[in-house]
Amino acid sequence: MNMIVETKNVTKTFGMNGIAVEAVRGIDLQVREGEFVAIVGPSGSGKSSLLHLIGAMDHPTSGEVFFRERPLSRMNDGARTDLRAREIGFIFQTFNLLPMLNVFENVEVVMRFGGLAKRERIQRTESLLKTVGLAERMRHLPNRLSGGERQRVAVARALANQPALVLADEPTGNLDSTTGTGILELLREICNSRKQTVIMVTHDFRAASYADRVLVLRDGRIRGEAGLKGVTDTHKTLNQLLELELE
Amino acid sequence: MLKFALLGLLAQDPKHGYDLKNELEQALGGHWEINFGQIYTTLARLERDELVRVAAEDRDGRGKKTYRITAAGRKDLAAWFEEPVEKPRQLRDEFFIKWIVGKLAGQSDPMRIIDRQRQAYLTQLRDLTALTGRAGDPNVELMVEGAILHLQADLRWLDLCEERLERGELEKPRAAIRKE
């Protein structure tokens, strides 16, 4: 399998009131195409900073980030913008929808720079909104939607340009657990059926457990790694649980 | 625990062992098949302790026995409801023992123990999360949610183990509470 993202000894130091804060302290990371990776850590562990570096939204203080073997440091601003627009989809905790555009427009607008014909844009938008279960709400403005629905619009938008990589920053942070589960299942689905790569940062182990691989981040370093193998047998799981309870 | 489950069901009215099995399975959302042998062993123990008795007419026959709760059985059940559960959950004890023994034996890498355990917990968490909203019975759902919360705490605890280990804090003895 090819690597889609690789970081080599990457660090990020912020200056705050004259004090240097090391948010990321030397991370070596390799993510394969089609993988769903969760980076889990408490707040202040450096996980959002790391995601910004991977997404070419910020420059590392030292070290290198590679996107499909291309070093980001060698790209000029235009190339980085292009990479973000065409090959990476972003999902944020706070949804970040445009309030004056309706659901359909929020998704369609990001395809306008891709040189796609109007008809194709409409088709793709409708199909994406159907995938996330919002076919009936296309003409609604974001303020008429629940948090879960807004995040589903954001997921559709992130997928609009068929990016190879989807980056999600606490995508369930503002959602109740049932709604959050829906979003996580959607991300899982993106990986399984569309073969897109998902990197998600979260403080929530429950969210992280949807991934193929979980990296534990603390104090700007990767402290542990766990691959989740096998398929869930819900019947068996419940059986074991009841047996323990009634012992 | 089965003891009190059976007493509780018998508190309503007398029942056959077969009814007890069915009703209990139903109360648990119909996901679990309880072993008949387990029910009968428990009933035999309850009968020996005079917490239930077999209805007179069934005593000699080879047919099904009807079980009735006794006054002592009702008292036991009522006392059980009154008492909070004192014993802490023991499901994770083995990890702790592994941790301590690993250190004593000097043969295991504690980081490796943590990594493996984390992997196991995360897999369990994934399996349980897949059950939420799908267990069928609202009470069983509650139990699943409870198990998820416990697992999340277990995972946080692993982080704590790791953090203390890294800082070398596990080597320094501290002032301890001593037995008088």
Interface residues (C-beta under 8 A of the other chain):
Chain A: S177 T178 T181 F205 R206 A208 S209 Y210 V214 V216 R218 R223 G224 E225 A226 G227 L228 K229 G230 T232 D233 T234 H235 T237 L238 N239 L241 L242 E243 L244 E245 L246 E247
Chain B: M1 L2 A5 L28 G29 H31 W32 I34 L91 M111 I114 D115 R118 Q119 L122 T123 Q124 L125 R126 D127 L128 T129 A130 L131 T132 G133 R134 A135 V140 M143 V144 A147 I148 L151 Q152 L155 R156 D159 E162 E163 E166
